[in-house]
Structure formats: structure tokens, C-alpha cells
Amino acid sequence: MTPVRAPKVITRHRDGWIHAYALESGALGALEPVAVFQPRPGDTVVESAVSSDLERVVYTTLNGVVCLTRSGDLLWTSDFEPHSEQSHGHRPGCALSLDGRTVWVYRPDAMAGRGSADQWVVHDAFSGAVLARREVETVGHGAGHHVHPEDGSIYLDIGEGQDGSVILRGAAGADGEVEFVKYPWWDRCLIDLAPDGQQFMTVDHGQADVAFHRHPSGDVLFALPVEAFGFDPEETFVEWSGGYLTPDLAVVTLGGEGQDEEEWFRYYLLDVRTGTVSGEIAVEVTNPYELVPLGDGSWLTDGPEGNPVRSSHSSLPSSPPQPER
């Protein structure tokens, strides 16, 4: 059964508060928060997620996961034991499931000095009870959760620094048990899931190419090296950023260093139906990770006072990009 689809809510952390923004309205320009949450005194928030009804927030700290109501009441907490004295190098992450019933928490326990293996833990979103737990043979610094927009499964991309990246997928089976699947790669970074749920996008950890995979098998549909964009692979690389602008268009970010040693980056549009480069987006941003495609033809960038700005392409270039050489 397909889970009930929830309104998309994103969060930003500013001035010690968690700000929630709703994206379902399609409004463009600077977004205003629809809800604001105050963490517990003394908590430094690493990652956060807000329920679709805007009544609960879940966030991670370096040593635990916390769930609060909008009014600040503590619903539940789960401490990571033993308490880590490591202040850098590990960033626990969290995500709410599509139906809002479970919280998925990545624990980089190896880097935190809690053992030799990381953990991926599934909590009941209302009680905090542990529903499933998977020990992962990684030594990750942090990880990104990606919630599948159709079947509700959760992808996890664990970054191990220079040692590569590991991609896992978790899904509830017919019997309610959670099934965990590890994809057979250590050298691909998960960038985004397609908004129609049919595929996902990865970038080579060495930044030599971008690839598109069938969901959920992971079979490669096609891959494009740097040369396909008209650049010299000795001087140009694919950034670990971008994503799906629409179900048919992906944003691929290329970067490099000019003759004056000044770093540059550019956003290219890729037609995922044909595997061809179809244009370029010129966006005023300060780094290649600032642009976040939303899958509906719009994207986010950073705005004044920390509020995200939503933009949409009204017209796209019809001619192929002309790379700098």
C-alpha cells in the first residue's frame, strides 16, 4: 500500500531556533517560516525534521535524538551511549518517514568512539520505541537521508571521507518488519531521488561522472563522464551536488579551476529520458551546494536573514552550453 503523501516541510537552523518552511504552496521568492521550534536548553542541533502537521520536531545532537512538541513539551528522547567526548568528525542525522509514523536515525558511532560499527535505527515517531536497528560496517562522518516520494522507503548515503560512500535502503515489508538493503558500491554518492520515484542520481566519489539508476534495483540506466559535457577531465570534475529539477530534467554541477587558480562551477541541465545535455542554468550563488532542486521545476537558494529563496525557471536555454576551455 502506498503511504499517504505528506506536505513537504524543510528546516533551517538559525539563532538557536529550528525554522520550518512548507513547500506545497508553490510560492516563489523569500519563504517565511510556518512554524518555529525551540530546542531544549543546552542542545546544539545537528539535523532536524518537522511533522507535516507542524506540531512536532525531531532533531539530533552529537549524543542523542530528541522529539518535542511545538509548545516545547518533551515527547521522547533517546541518548547515544556512551556519551562521546568527540566534538568533531561525526554528525548524527534524522528523517521522518513519508507517513510521519517513524523516525530514521543515523548514528556515526565509530567516529564518535562508541564502537567499531555505525548504526541505523528506526524509532516510533510518537513513543520513541526502537522498531528496527541495523549495524552498518562503515566509519562514517555523516549521512544524508532521502525519502522515496512514492513507496516511502528511505535511502541513506553514508560519507566515509576519503574512503568513499555507502548507500543503503530501508523499507517496511508486508509483515511490518524493516528490510535493509546495501547497494554494492563504495564509490558512489547519492545526490537525489527522482520526484516520480522511478530512478535516482549518483556521482562518482572520485567526481569523474554522474549516473542514473533504476529504483529500487540500482541498475544503471546511463552514466555520463565529464567529457560528455565538453570539458577536459584532467581539469574539470562533477560536484557532489545538483538533483532533479523535474522528473525529466536533472541539474548536474561541474567545477574546476581556471588559469588564475580561481575555482568555478556551473549548473547544466540533463534530459534523463535521452541522456543528453539540454542547457545551462545561471544562478547567483556563492557555492555549488547552495542550489537545491525541488523536483517541481523550482529550486532553493540561500536568502537574507537565513530564509531560503524559491525560484522557478520560466525559460530555459535552447542551445547547448558552450564550455570554457
HELIX and SHEET records of a PDB file:
HELIX    1   1 ASP A  109  ALA A  112  1                                   4    
HELIX    2   2 GLY A  161  ASP A  163  5                                   3    
HELIX    3   3 VAL A  226  PHE A  229  5                                   4    
HELIX    4   4 PRO A  304  GLY A  306  5                                   3    
SHEET    1   A 3 VAL A   9  ARG A  14  0                                        
SHEET    2   A 3 TRP A  17  ALA A  22 -1                                        
SHEET    3   A 3 ALA A  35  PHE A  37 -1                                        
SHEET    1   B 4 GLY A  29  ALA A  30  0                                        
SHEET    2   B 4 PRO A 308  SER A 312 -1                                        
SHEET    3   B 4 SER A 298  ASP A 302 -1                                        
SHEET    4   B 4 VAL A 292  PRO A 293 -1                                        
SHEET    1   C 4 GLU A  47  VAL A  50  0                                        
SHEET    2   C 4 ARG A  56  THR A  61 -1                                        
SHEET    3   C 4 GLY A  64  THR A  69 -1                                        
SHEET    4   C 4 LEU A  74  ASP A  79 -1                                        
SHEET    1   D 4 GLY A  93  LEU A  96  0                                        
SHEET    2   D 4 THR A 102  ARG A 107 -1                                        
SHEET    3   D 4 ASP A 118  ASP A 124 -1                                        
SHEET    4   D 4 VAL A 130  VAL A 136 -1                                        
SHEET    1   E 4 GLY A 142  VAL A 147  0                                        
SHEET    2   E 4 ILE A 154  GLY A 159 -1                                        
SHEET    3   E 4 SER A 165  ALA A 172 -1                                        
SHEET    4   E 4 VAL A 178  LYS A 182 -1                                        
SHEET    1   F 4 ARG A 188  LEU A 193  0                                        
SHEET    2   F 4 GLN A 199  ASP A 204 -1                                        
SHEET    3   F 4 ASP A 209  ARG A 214 -1                                        
SHEET    4   F 4 VAL A 220  PRO A 225 -1                                        
SHEET    1   G 4 THR A 236  TYR A 244  0                                        
SHEET    2   G 4 LEU A 249  GLU A 257 -1                                        
SHEET    3   G 4 GLU A 263  ASP A 271 -1                                        
SHEET    4   G 4 THR A 276  ILE A 281 -1                                        
END                                                                             
